[in-house]
């Protein structure tokens, strides 16, 4: 006998519609194409981590994002005025997201993850030889990727 269930997330992401740097509050695919067409270079950051439990990902991701922003700023100040970081994850700078870009208290530092801007991270990193797989349990090491757009 089949049972119908109501899923709590939309399009496979539990943050859909709940964060200011996540869909649908991001540019359209066409606008993303235009954004990426302004860049000829990107730096790929390969970040690995094994967590003991799922809840450990949030504070770890927040700290990594803060460090990535420091790198973006250093690149900007070295003369690359269009430097723009795409976090390895959804923006987690605030413990509680305001839920909408217009209400964001961290507008200057908030960044989307690459998937939010229609980047196929799996295909992209595999094309340059980096490892990435769907994980089956939390005891496996994560291969996460952030992208610094540079022009």
C-alpha positions as a Markdown table, in Angstrom:
| # | Residue | x | y | z |
|---|---|---|---|---|
| 1 | Unk | 0.0 | 0.0 | 0.0 |
| 2 | Unk | 1.4 | 3.4 | -1.0 |
| 3 | Unk | 1.3 | 6.4 | 1.4 |
| 4 | Unk | 1.4 | 10.0 | 0.3 |
| 5 | Unk | 3.7 | 12.3 | 2.2 |
| 6 | Unk | 4.1 | 16.0 | 2.1 |
| 7 | Unk | 7.7 | 17.1 | 1.7 |
| 8 | Unk | 8.9 | 20.1 | 3.7 |
| 9 | Unk | 11.4 | 21.3 | 1.1 |
| 10 | Unk | 11.0 | 22.6 | -2.4 |
| 11 | Unk | 13.2 | 21.4 | -5.3 |
| 12 | Unk | 15.4 | 19.4 | -3.0 |
| 13 | Unk | 16.7 | 22.3 | -0.9 |
| 14 | Unk | 15.4 | 23.0 | 2.6 |
| 15 | Unk | 16.5 | 26.7 | 2.3 |
| 16 | Unk | 14.5 | 27.4 | -0.9 |
| 17 | Unk | 12.6 | 30.6 | -0.3 |
| 18 | Unk | 14.0 | 31.0 | 3.3 |
| 19 | Unk | 17.3 | 32.8 | 2.7 |
| 20 | Unk | 18.2 | 36.0 | 1.0 |
| 21 | Unk | 21.0 | 34.5 | -1.0 |
| 22 | Unk | 19.0 | 31.4 | -2.1 |
| 23 | Unk | 16.5 | 30.8 | -4.9 |
| 24 | Unk | 14.1 | 32.3 | -5.7 |
| 25 | Unk | 15.7 | 35.5 | -4.3 |
| 26 | Unk | 18.7 | 35.3 | -6.7 |
| 27 | Unk | 19.1 | 36.4 | -10.3 |
| 28 | Unk | 17.4 | 34.5 | -13.1 |
| 29 | Unk | 19.5 | 31.9 | -15.1 |
| 30 | Unk | 19.8 | 34.5 | -17.9 |
| 31 | Unk | 21.1 | 37.1 | -15.4 |
| 32 | Unk | 23.6 | 34.6 | -14.0 |
| 33 | Unk | 24.9 | 33.9 | -17.5 |
| 34 | Unk | 25.4 | 37.6 | -18.0 |
| 35 | Unk | 27.2 | 37.8 | -14.6 |
| 36 | Unk | 29.6 | 35.0 | -15.4 |
| 37 | Unk | 30.2 | 36.3 | -18.9 |
| 38 | Unk | 31.9 | 39.3 | -17.2 |
| 39 | Unk | 34.7 | 37.0 | -15.9 |
| 40 | Unk | 37.4 | 35.1 | -17.6 |
| 41 | Unk | 39.0 | 33.6 | -14.5 |
| 42 | Unk | 38.0 | 31.9 | -11.3 |
| 43 | Unk | 39.9 | 30.5 | -8.4 |
| 44 | Unk | 38.5 | 27.2 | -7.1 |
| 45 | Unk | 38.9 | 26.5 | -3.4 |
| 46 | Unk | 38.7 | 22.8 | -2.5 |
| 47 | Unk | 37.7 | 22.4 | 1.1 |
| 48 | Unk | 37.5 | 19.1 | 2.8 |
| 49 | Unk | 36.0 | 18.1 | 6.1 |
| 50 | Unk | 34.5 | 15.2 | 8.0 |
| 51 | Unk | 31.9 | 16.0 | 10.6 |
| 52 | Unk | 30.7 | 14.0 | 13.5 |
| 53 | Unk | 27.1 | 15.0 | 13.1 |
| 54 | Unk | 25.1 | 17.2 | 10.6 |
| 55 | Unk | 24.7 | 20.1 | 13.1 |
| 56 | Unk | 28.5 | 20.5 | 13.0 |
| 57 | Unk | 28.3 | 21.7 | 9.4 |
| 58 | Unk | 26.7 | 25.0 | 10.2 |
| 59 | Unk | 29.3 | 26.6 | 12.5 |
| 60 | Unk | 32.1 | 25.2 | 10.4 |
| 61 | Unk | 30.6 | 26.6 | 7.2 |
| 62 | Unk | 30.1 | 30.0 | 8.9 |
| 63 | Unk | 33.8 | 30.1 | 9.8 |
| 64 | Unk | 35.0 | 29.0 | 6.4 |
| 65 | Unk | 32.8 | 31.7 | 4.7 |
| 66 | Unk | 34.3 | 34.4 | 6.9 |
| 67 | Unk | 37.8 | 33.3 | 5.9 |
| 68 | Unk | 36.8 | 33.2 | 2.2 |
| 69 | Unk | 35.6 | 36.8 | 2.5 |
| 70 | Unk | 39.0 | 37.8 | 3.8 |
| 71 | Unk | 40.6 | 36.3 | 0.7 |
| 72 | Unk | 38.1 | 38.1 | -1.5 |
| 73 | Unk | 38.9 | 41.4 | 0.1 |
| 74 | Unk | 42.6 | 40.8 | -0.2 |
| 75 | Unk | 42.2 | 40.1 | -3.9 |
| 76 | Unk | 40.0 | 43.2 | -4.3 |
| 77 | Unk | 42.5 | 45.4 | -2.6 |
| 78 | Unk | 45.3 | 44.0 | -4.8 |
| 79 | Unk | 43.6 | 45.5 | -7.8 |
| 80 | Unk | 40.9 | 43.1 | -8.9 |
| 81 | Unk | 37.9 | 45.4 | -8.4 |
| 82 | Unk | 35.4 | 42.8 | -9.6 |
| 83 | Unk | 36.5 | 40.0 | -7.2 |
| 84 | Unk | 33.4 | 38.1 | -6.0 |
| 85 | Unk | 33.3 | 35.0 | -3.9 |
| 86 | Unk | 30.8 | 32.2 | -4.2 |
| 87 | Unk | 30.6 | 30.4 | -0.9 |
| 88 | Unk | 30.9 | 26.6 | -0.7 |
| 89 | Unk | 27.4 | 26.5 | 0.8 |
| 90 | Unk | 24.4 | 28.7 | 1.3 |
| 91 | Unk | 25.2 | 31.9 | 3.2 |
| 92 | Unk | 25.4 | 31.1 | 6.9 |
| 93 | Unk | 27.0 | 34.3 | 8.2 |
| 94 | Unk | 24.1 | 35.0 | 10.6 |
| 95 | Unk | 22.8 | 32.5 | 13.1 |
| 96 | Unk | 19.3 | 33.3 | 11.9 |
| 97 | Unk | 18.7 | 34.5 | 8.4 |
| 98 | Unk | 16.3 | 37.4 | 7.9 |
| 99 | Unk | 14.9 | 35.4 | 5.1 |
| 100 | Unk | 14.9 | 38.1 | 2.4 |
| 101 | Unk | 17.7 | 40.0 | 0.7 |
| 102 | Unk | 16.0 | 43.3 | 1.5 |
| 103 | Unk | 16.0 | 42.5 | 5.2 |
| 104 | Unk | 19.5 | 41.1 | 5.3 |
| 105 | Unk | 21.7 | 42.6 | 8.1 |
| 106 | Unk | 24.9 | 41.4 | 6.4 |
| 107 | Unk | 24.2 | 42.7 | 2.8 |
| 108 | Unk | 27.9 | 43.6 | 2.3 |
| 109 | Unk | 29.2 | 40.2 | 3.2 |
| 110 | Unk | 26.4 | 37.8 | 2.2 |
| 111 | Unk | 27.2 | 35.7 | -0.8 |
| 112 | Unk | 25.4 | 33.0 | -2.6 |
| 113 | Unk | 26.6 | 29.5 | -3.1 |
| 114 | Unk | 27.4 | 28.5 | -6.7 |
| 115 | Unk | 24.3 | 26.3 | -7.0 |
| 116 | Unk | 22.2 | 29.4 | -6.3 |
| 117 | Unk | 23.5 | 31.0 | -9.4 |
| 118 | Unk | 22.9 | 27.9 | -11.6 |
| 119 | Unk | 26.4 | 26.5 | -11.4 |
| 120 | Unk | 26.7 | 22.8 | -11.8 |
| 121 | Unk | 29.4 | 22.3 | -9.2 |
| 122 | Unk | 29.7 | 18.5 | -9.8 |
| 123 | Unk | 30.5 | 19.0 | -13.6 |
| 124 | Unk | 32.6 | 22.0 | -13.1 |
| 125 | Unk | 35.0 | 20.6 | -10.5 |
| 126 | Unk | 35.1 | 17.2 | -12.2 |
| 127 | Unk | 36.2 | 18.9 | -15.5 |
| 128 | Unk | 39.3 | 20.2 | -13.7 |
| 129 | Unk | 40.1 | 16.9 | -12.0 |
| 130 | Unk | 38.7 | 17.5 | -8.5 |
| 131 | Unk | 36.9 | 14.8 | -6.6 |
| 132 | Unk | 33.2 | 15.1 | -5.7 |
| 133 | Unk | 30.6 | 12.5 | -5.0 |
| 134 | Unk | 27.2 | 12.3 | -3.4 |
| 135 | Unk | 27.8 | 11.2 | 0.2 |
| 136 | Unk | 25.8 | 8.4 | 1.7 |
| 137 | Unk | 26.5 | 9.1 | 5.4 |
| 138 | Unk | 28.0 | 11.8 | 7.6 |
| 139 | Unk | 31.1 | 9.7 | 8.4 |
| 140 | Unk | 32.4 | 10.4 | 4.9 |
| 141 | Unk | 34.7 | 13.3 | 4.1 |
| 142 | Unk | 33.0 | 16.2 | 2.3 |
| 143 | Unk | 34.6 | 17.7 | -0.8 |
| 144 | Unk | 33.2 | 21.3 | -0.8 |
| 145 | Unk | 34.1 | 24.0 | -3.4 |
| 146 | Unk | 34.0 | 27.8 | -3.3 |
| 147 | Unk | 34.7 | 29.9 | -6.3 |
| 148 | Unk | 36.4 | 33.3 | -6.4 |
| 149 | Unk | 35.5 | 35.1 | -9.6 |
| 150 | Unk | 38.3 | 37.4 | -10.7 |
| 151 | Unk | 38.6 | 39.8 | -13.6 |
